[in-house]
Amino acid sequence: MLAQGSSDVNGPHQGALVDTPNGEWWLVHFQDADAYGRVVHLQPVAWRDDWPVIAADADGDGTGEPRRTWKKPSLPHSRPSAPARRLD
């Protein structure tokens, strides 16, 4: 489903498939960054023959290659994105 290929994003290391209310599918996964810990990535998922193909599949072999940037998921409510914060 996903192989590092020529990308500098290794992984996936742990993760989950998620779907949005608008019908898009995404993979949330971690990248091992050695002493820096784990970096969270969000990769788009396309379905081919009932099998997930993740991120960019440039050669069409069914194995995606992770990308550092991609468009945001299409969500039903348009809200500004902000980090979570504690409410006191």
C-alpha positions in Angstrom: 0.0 0.0 0.0 2.8 2.5 0.9 6.6 2.3 0.4 9.2 5.0 1.1 10.5 5.0 -2.5 12.4 8.3 -3.2 10.6 10.2 -0.5 12.4 11.1 2.7 9.2 10.1 4.7 9.9 6.6 6.1 7.1 4.5 7.3 4.3 4.0 7.9 5.0 3.2 11.6 1.7 2.7 13.3 -1.3 4.4 11.8 -5.0 4.2 11.0 -7.3 4.5 8.0 -10.0 7.2 8.6 -12.8 8.4 6.4 -14.4 11.8 6.4 -18.1 12.6 6.4 -17.6 13.8 2.8 -16.4 10.3 1.8 -12.7 10.9 1.5 -10.3 8.4 3.0 -6.9 9.2 4.7 -4.1 7.4 6.4 -2.8 8.9 9.6 0.7 7.5 10.3 3.9 8.1 12.1 7.4 8.6 10.7 10.4 7.5 12.8 12.6 10.6 13.2 15.2 9.0 15.4 16.1 11.3 18.4 13.2 13.7 17.4 10.6 11.0 18.0 7.6 10.4 15.7 6.3 12.8 13.1 2.6 12.5 12.3 1.6 12.4 8.6 -1.8 12.5 6.8 -1.8 10.8 3.4 -4.7 10.5 1.0 -6.1 7.1 0.2 -7.7 6.0 -3.1 -9.4 2.6 -3.5 -8.5 0.3 -6.4 -10.1 -3.1 -6.7 -11.2 -2.8 -3.0 -7.6 -2.2 -1.9 -6.2 1.0 -0.5 -3.5 2.9 -2.5 -2.0 5.5 -0.3 -0.5 8.9 -1.4 1.1 9.2 -4.8 1.2 6.2 -7.1 3.2 7.7 -10.0 4.0 4.4 -11.7 0.5 2.9 -11.2 1.8 -0.3 -9.6 -0.6 0.0 -6.6 2.0 1.1 -4.1 1.9 4.7 -3.1 4.9 6.9 -2.0 4.4 9.2 1.0 4.4 13.0 0.4 5.3 15.8 2.9 2.6 18.1 1.6 -0.9 17.5 0.2 -4.2 19.3 0.1 -6.3 19.3 3.3 -9.2 16.9 3.6 -12.6 18.2 2.5 -14.6 18.6 5.6 -18.3 19.6 5.9 -17.7 22.5 8.2 -15.4 25.4 7.3 -13.6 26.3 10.5 -10.2 27.8 11.0 -7.6 25.3 12.0 -5.9 25.9 15.3 -3.9 23.8 17.8 -5.8 22.4 20.7 -5.6 24.4 23.9 -6.6 23.9 27.4 -9.7 25.7 28.5 -9.6 26.9 32.1 
